[in-house]
Amino acid sequence: MKLFTKNDLKTLKDNRDTPCVSIFIPTEHAGQDVQKSRIELKNQLGMAHEKLVHSGMRSPDADDILKPAKALIDDTMFWQYQSDGLAIFLSANVFQHFRVPIKLTTLVVVKRHFYVKPLVPLLGVESIYYVLATSQNHVRLIKCSEDGAEEVSVNEMPQSLEEALKYDDSEKHLHYHTNGHQKNGHNDSVYHGIGGGTDDNKNNILRYFRIIDNALQIYFKNDKTPFIMFAVDFLHPIYIDANSSDNYVKEGIKGNPDELSSKEIMNLSADYMKPYFQKGEEQALDRFGTYRAGGKTSVKLEDIIPAAMNGRVEALFIPEGLQHWGIYDEMNAKTMEAEENNPISEDLFELAAVHTLLTDGKVFVVKTDRMPQGAEIAAVLRY
């Protein structure tokens, strides 16, 4: 699966072909509903054709632009590997499609530039994390980001319980019955009453996890990127006792990850990490309230767009599912209202969001009742 990245955003926005066709449809991962997605794409391509012809393009030329996407309709293998949404971008010299892990609303936009706002939630906030995929037989650290899933190498991290204990003979005679030693607020103890084998085996697993913990401490150093554990049930409480990292997200994933690919692990773990990353939205909303008194916020579209273009927007809030069509006069820094069917109009919310992202700001797509001050758009400014 090719993920949508900031580099893709920049490439699409730098495109100078015109007209540009942007198509978004919801898709199903598998089963009979996949056929519905194929029909939906066919319908939306028909709508795109109508819009191209309405804009003044000859019908054969419109067919040429849409031809690569039409070929997907009958591509059986393509439909066997879908995610929650499909985004397609077409122009005279561009054909890009992205399977995305967010449920998209059906939409076709034909403009002088590509329309990317439905994909902003994939890029708007920090979403990098790691999964510690662990069993007694195998351990992997998988980095998950907008660029995909990648297994990373960690120095001194054992590949299995057997390997860890082979090189840990010096600890073979340590006793785990003492009550005096604590780590992270937990007493070392024999793990009576948990599943997964004998007490000796569980204490061996504790040693194994402490070696992993030591390796991760070195790997992360001052890096505060969170990681979540994916392991069978009985391993989680043992790892909590071994862990000494503030990066660890304790609500782990229960199951055996050994037979899963890095990509499958990322797809499965994404839902577990959503609550963690939603905290960033809460913190940004709090900052808006704090900075408001100091004049470092704005709820005026005409002020926010030039601020975004100049890299002054630290955090932008735009309403979920809404558009604001208009024209922005960059030379005079003025916004004007315009209908969507105006050939030179653009979604001004998207314009602010794209420039915020391309200058390393964060964009939060929030429900209308969570917009600061009930405004249609809001921003925390860097200066």
C-alpha positions as CSV (number, residue, x, y, z in Angstrom):
1,M,0.0,0.0,0.0
2,K,1.4,3.4,-1.0
3,L,0.8,5.8,1.8
4,F,0.1,9.5,1.3
5,T,3.0,11.6,2.6
6,K,3.9,15.3,2.8
7,N,6.2,14.8,-0.2
8,D,3.1,13.6,-2.2
9,L,1.2,16.6,-1.0
10,K,4.0,18.9,-2.2
11,T,4.2,17.1,-5.6
12,L,0.5,17.4,-6.2
13,K,0.3,21.0,-5.2
14,D,3.3,21.9,-7.4
15,N,1.6,20.3,-10.5
16,R,1.0,22.9,-13.2
17,D,-1.2,20.8,-15.5
18,T,-4.8,22.0,-15.8
19,P,-7.5,20.8,-15.4
20,C,-6.9,18.5,-12.4
21,V,-9.3,15.8,-11.4
22,S,-9.4,14.6,-7.7
23,I,-11.6,11.6,-6.9
24,F,-12.4,10.2,-3.4
25,I,-14.4,7.1,-2.6
26,P,-14.9,4.9,0.4
27,T,-13.7,1.3,-0.1
28,E,-14.0,-2.1,1.6
29,H,-11.1,-4.3,2.5
30,A,-12.6,-7.5,1.1
31,G,-15.8,-9.4,0.4
32,Q,-18.7,-8.7,-1.8
33,D,-18.8,-5.0,-0.9
34,V,-15.6,-4.6,-3.0
35,Q,-17.8,-4.8,-6.1
36,K,-19.7,-1.7,-4.8
37,S,-16.4,0.2,-4.7
38,R,-15.7,-0.7,-8.3
39,I,-19.2,0.5,-9.3
40,E,-18.7,3.7,-7.2
41,L,-15.4,4.5,-9.0
42,K,-17.1,4.0,-12.4
43,N,-19.9,6.4,-11.4
44,Q,-17.5,9.0,-10.2
45,L,-15.4,8.8,-13.3
46,G,-18.6,9.4,-15.3
47,M,-19.2,12.5,-13.1
48,A,-15.6,13.7,-13.6
49,H,-16.1,13.3,-17.4
50,E,-19.2,15.5,-17.2
51,K,-17.3,18.2,-15.2
52,L,-14.4,18.2,-17.6
53,V,-16.6,18.6,-20.7
54,H,-18.6,21.3,-18.8
55,S,-15.3,23.2,-18.2
56,G,-14.8,23.3,-22.0
57,M,-12.7,20.2,-22.7
58,R,-13.5,18.0,-25.7
59,S,-14.9,14.6,-24.8
60,P,-12.0,12.6,-26.3
61,D,-9.5,14.7,-24.3
62,A,-11.5,14.1,-21.1
63,D,-11.4,10.3,-21.9
64,D,-7.6,10.5,-22.3
65,I,-7.2,12.0,-18.8
66,L,-9.5,9.5,-17.1
67,K,-8.2,6.4,-19.0
68,P,-5.7,5.3,-16.4
69,A,-8.3,5.3,-13.6
70,K,-10.9,3.6,-15.8
71,A,-8.4,0.7,-16.3
72,L,-8.5,0.1,-12.5
73,I,-12.2,-0.8,-12.6
74,D,-11.5,-4.2,-14.2
75,D,-8.2,-4.8,-12.4
76,T,-9.2,-7.7,-10.1
77,M,-5.9,-7.8,-8.3
78,F,-6.1,-4.0,-7.5
79,W,-9.5,-4.5,-5.7
80,Q,-8.2,-7.4,-3.6
81,Y,-5.9,-5.1,-1.7
82,Q,-7.9,-2.1,-0.4
83,S,-8.1,0.0,2.7
84,D,-10.8,2.3,4.0
85,G,-10.6,4.8,1.2
86,L,-9.3,5.4,-2.3
87,A,-8.0,8.8,-3.6
88,I,-7.2,9.3,-7.3
89,F,-5.5,12.3,-8.9
90,L,-5.5,12.7,-12.7
91,S,-4.3,15.3,-15.1
92,A,-2.7,15.3,-18.6
93,N,0.6,14.1,-17.1
94,V,-0.3,12.8,-13.6
95,F,-1.9,9.6,-12.4
96,Q,-1.6,8.9,-8.7
97,H,-3.8,6.8,-6.5
98,F,-3.6,6.1,-2.7
99,R,-5.3,3.5,-0.6
100,V,-5.8,5.3,2.7
101,P,-6.8,4.1,6.2
102,I,-9.6,6.7,6.7
103,K,-13.2,6.4,5.5
104,L,-13.6,9.0,2.7
105,T,-16.8,10.7,1.6
106,T,-17.5,10.3,-2.1
107,L,-16.3,13.4,-3.9
108,V,-15.2,14.6,-7.3
109,V,-13.4,17.9,-7.7
110,V,-12.2,19.4,-11.1
111,K,-10.2,22.5,-10.7
112,R,-7.0,24.2,-11.8
113,H,-5.1,22.3,-9.0
114,F,-5.5,19.0,-7.2
115,Y,-7.8,19.0,-4.2
116,V,-6.2,17.2,-1.2
117,K,-8.2,18.3,1.9
118,P,-9.9,14.9,2.5
119,L,-6.4,13.5,3.1
120,V,-5.2,16.2,5.5
121,P,-6.1,14.1,8.6
122,L,-3.3,11.7,7.5
123,L,-0.8,14.5,7.7
124,G,-2.2,17.0,10.1
125,V,-0.7,15.8,13.4
126,E,2.2,13.8,14.6
127,S,1.4,10.1,14.2
128,I,4.8,8.3,14.4
129,Y,5.0,5.5,16.8
130,Y,6.7,2.1,17.3
131,V,5.3,-1.4,17.9
132,L,7.3,-3.8,20.1
133,A,6.1,-7.0,18.5
134,T,7.1,-9.6,21.1
135,S,6.9,-13.3,21.8
136,Q,9.2,-15.8,23.5
137,N,10.4,-16.8,20.0
138,H,10.9,-13.5,18.3
139,V,11.0,-9.7,19.0
140,R,10.8,-6.8,16.5
141,L,10.6,-3.1,16.8
142,I,8.5,-1.7,14.0
143,K,8.4,2.0,13.2
144,C,5.0,3.2,12.0
145,S,4.5,6.5,10.2
146,E,2.9,8.2,7.3
147,D,5.6,6.7,5.1
148,G,4.6,3.1,6.1
149,A,5.9,0.4,8.4
150,E,9.6,-0.4,8.8
151,E,11.3,-2.9,11.1
152,V,14.3,-1.1,12.7
153,S,17.5,-2.6,14.0
154,V,18.2,-2.1,17.7
155,N,21.7,-2.8,19.0
156,E,22.0,-5.3,21.8
157,M,18.3,-6.3,21.6
158,P,18.0,-10.1,21.6
159,Q,15.9,-11.8,18.9
160,S,14.3,-14.4,21.2
161,L,14.1,-15.5,24.8
162,E,16.6,-18.3,24.1
163,E,19.2,-15.9,22.7
164,A,18.7,-13.5,25.6
165,L,19.3,-16.1,28.3
166,K,22.3,-17.6,26.4
167,Y,24.2,-14.3,26.8
168,D,22.8,-13.6,30.3
169,D,24.3,-16.5,32.2
170,S,25.6,-14.2,34.8
171,E,22.1,-13.6,36.0
172,K,21.0,-17.3,36.1
173,H,21.2,-17.4,39.9
174,L,19.5,-14.1,40.7
175,H,16.5,-14.5,42.9
176,Y,13.3,-12.7,42.2
177,H,11.7,-13.3,45.6
178,T,13.0,-10.2,47.3
179,N,10.6,-7.4,48.3
180,G,13.3,-4.7,48.7
181,H,14.2,-4.0,45.0
182,Q,11.8,-1.8,43.1
183,K,11.7,-0.7,39.5
184,N,9.2,1.8,38.2
185,G,7.2,1.4,41.4
186,H,6.9,-2.4,41.0
187,N,8.4,-5.0,43.4
188,D,10.3,-7.8,41.7
189,S,8.3,-10.9,42.4
190,V,7.6,-14.4,41.3
191,Y,4.6,-14.4,38.9
192,H,2.2,-16.7,40.7
193,G,-1.2,-17.1,39.2
194,I,-0.6,-15.8,35.6
195,G,-0.8,-18.0,32.6
196,G,2.0,-19.1,30.4
197,G,4.0,-21.7,32.2
198,T,6.1,-22.2,35.3
199,D,7.2,-19.5,37.7
200,D,10.8,-20.1,36.6
201,N,9.8,-19.5,33.0
202,K,8.1,-16.2,33.9
203,N,11.2,-15.1,35.8
204,N,13.3,-15.9,32.7
205,I,10.9,-13.8,30.6
206,L,11.4,-11.0,33.1
207,R,15.1,-11.2,32.5
208,Y,14.5,-11.3,28.8
209,F,12.3,-8.2,28.9
210,R,14.9,-6.3,31.0
211,I,17.5,-6.9,28.4
212,I,15.1,-5.6,25.8
213,D,14.3,-2.6,28.0
214,N,18.0,-1.8,28.3
215,A,18.4,-1.9,24.5
216,L,15.4,0.3,24.0
217,Q,16.7,2.9,26.5
218,I,19.8,3.2,24.4
219,Y,17.9,3.3,21.1
220,F,15.4,6.0,22.1
221,K,17.9,8.1,24.2
222,N,16.1,11.5,24.3
223,D,13.5,10.5,21.7
224,K,10.0,10.6,23.2
225,T,8.3,8.8,20.3
226,P,5.7,6.4,21.9
227,F,5.8,2.6,21.6
228,I,3.1,0.0,22.2
229,M,3.6,-3.7,22.9
230,F,2.0,-6.4,20.8
231,A,2.1,-9.8,22.6
232,V,-0.1,-12.5,24.1
233,D,-2.0,-11.7,27.3
234,F,0.3,-13.0,30.0
235,L,3.4,-11.2,28.7
236,H,2.0,-7.7,29.2
237,P,2.1,-7.6,33.0
238,I,5.7,-9.0,33.0
239,Y,6.8,-6.4,30.5
240,I,5.2,-3.6,32.7
241,D,7.4,-4.7,35.6
242,A,10.5,-4.7,33.3
243,N,9.9,-1.4,31.6
244,S,11.6,1.8,32.6
245,S,10.7,4.0,29.7
246,D,8.2,6.9,29.7
247,N,7.6,6.2,26.0
248,Y,5.7,3.0,26.7
249,V,1.9,3.1,26.1
250,K,0.6,0.7,28.6
251,E,-2.7,-0.2,26.8
252,G,-1.1,-2.8,24.6
253,I,-2.3,-5.1,21.9
254,K,-3.2,-8.7,22.9
255,G,-2.3,-11.4,20.4
256,N,0.6,-13.3,18.8
257,P,2.4,-11.0,16.2
258,D,4.8,-13.6,15.0
259,E,3.0,-14.5,11.7
260,L,2.1,-10.9,10.8
261,S,4.0,-8.6,8.5
262,S,5.2,-5.2,9.6
263,K,2.4,-3.6,7.4
264,E,-0.2,-5.8,9.0
265,I,1.0,-4.9,12.5
266,M,0.8,-1.2,11.6
267,N,-2.7,-1.5,10.2
268,L,-3.9,-3.4,13.3
269,S,-2.1,-1.1,15.8
270,A,-3.4,2.2,14.3
271,D,-6.8,2.0,16.1
272,Y,-5.0,1.4,19.4
273,M,-2.9,4.5,19.0
274,K,-5.8,6.9,18.1
275,P,-6.6,7.8,21.7
276,Y,-3.0,8.6,22.4
277,F,-2.7,11.0,19.4
278,Q,-6.0,12.6,20.1
279,K,-4.4,14.0,23.3
280,G,-2.4,16.3,20.9
281,E,-5.7,17.9,19.8
282,E,-6.7,18.5,23.4
283,Q,-3.3,20.1,24.1
284,A,-3.6,22.3,21.0
285,L,-7.1,23.5,22.0
286,D,-5.7,24.3,25.5
287,R,-2.8,26.3,23.9
288,F,-5.4,28.3,21.9
289,G,-7.1,29.3,25.1
290,T,-3.8,30.2,26.8
291,Y,-2.3,32.1,23.8
292,R,-5.6,34.0,23.0
293,A,-4.9,36.6,25.7
294,G,-1.5,37.3,24.3
295,G,-2.7,37.9,20.7
296,K,-1.1,34.8,19.3
297,T,-4.4,33.4,17.9
298,S,-6.7,34.2,15.1
299,V,-10.2,33.2,14.0
300,K,-10.2,35.4,10.8
301,L,-9.8,33.6,7.5
302,E,-8.3,36.7,5.9
303,D,-5.6,36.8,8.5
304,I,-4.9,33.1,8.8
305,I,-4.2,32.4,5.1
306,P,-1.3,34.9,4.7
307,A,0.0,33.8,8.1
308,A,0.0,30.2,6.9
309,M,1.7,31.2,3.7
310,N,4.4,32.9,5.7
311,G,5.0,30.0,8.1
312,R,3.5,31.7,11.1
313,V,0.8,29.1,11.9
314,E,1.8,26.6,14.6
315,A,-1.6,24.9,14.8
316,L,-4.7,25.2,12.5
317,F,-8.2,24.1,13.3
318,I,-10.6,23.4,10.4
319,P,-14.1,22.0,10.6
320,E,-14.7,18.4,9.6
321,G,-16.7,18.0,6.3
322,L,-17.0,21.7,5.5
323,Q,-15.6,23.8,2.7
324,H,-15.3,27.5,2.1
325,W,-15.1,28.3,-1.6
326,G,-13.5,31.6,-2.5
327,I,-10.6,33.4,-4.2
328,Y,-7.4,34.5,-2.5
329,D,-5.6,37.5,-4.0
330,E,-2.1,36.8,-2.8
331,M,-0.7,40.1,-4.1
332,N,-3.1,42.1,-2.0
333,A,-3.6,39.5,0.7
334,K,-7.3,39.6,0.3
335,T,-10.0,36.9,0.3
336,M,-13.1,37.0,-1.8
337,E,-16.2,34.9,-1.8
338,A,-16.9,32.7,-4.9
339,E,-19.1,29.8,-5.8
340,E,-17.6,26.3,-6.1
341,N,-18.5,26.2,-9.8
342,N,-16.4,29.3,-10.4
343,P,-13.4,27.9,-12.4
344,I,-10.9,29.9,-10.4
345,S,-12.3,29.4,-6.9
346,E,-10.7,27.2,-4.3
347,D,-11.5,25.8,-0.9
348,L,-9.9,28.4,1.3
349,F,-9.8,26.0,4.3
350,E,-7.7,23.7,2.1
351,L,-5.4,26.6,1.1
352,A,-4.7,27.4,4.8
353,A,-4.2,23.7,5.7
354,V,-1.8,23.0,2.9
355,H,0.5,25.9,3.6
356,T,0.4,25.1,7.3
357,L,1.5,21.6,6.6
358,L,4.2,22.6,4.2
359,T,5.7,24.9,6.8
360,D,5.7,22.2,9.5
361,G,2.6,23.3,11.4
362,K,-0.1,21.0,12.7
363,V,-3.6,20.8,11.3
364,F,-6.5,19.5,13.3
365,V,-9.7,18.5,11.5
366,V,-12.3,18.8,14.2
367,K,-16.1,18.5,14.6
368,T,-17.8,21.9,14.3
369,D,-18.8,21.9,18.0
370,R,-15.2,21.7,19.0
371,M,-14.0,24.6,16.9
372,P,-12.4,27.3,19.2
373,Q,-14.8,30.2,19.9
374,G,-17.3,28.5,17.6
375,A,-15.3,30.0,14.7
376,E,-15.3,28.6,11.1
377,I,-11.5,28.4,11.2
378,A,-8.9,29.1,14.0
379,A,-5.1,29.2,14.4
380,V,-2.4,29.3,17.0
381,L,0.3,31.6,15.7
382,R,4.1,31.2,16.2
383,Y,4.5,35.0,16.3
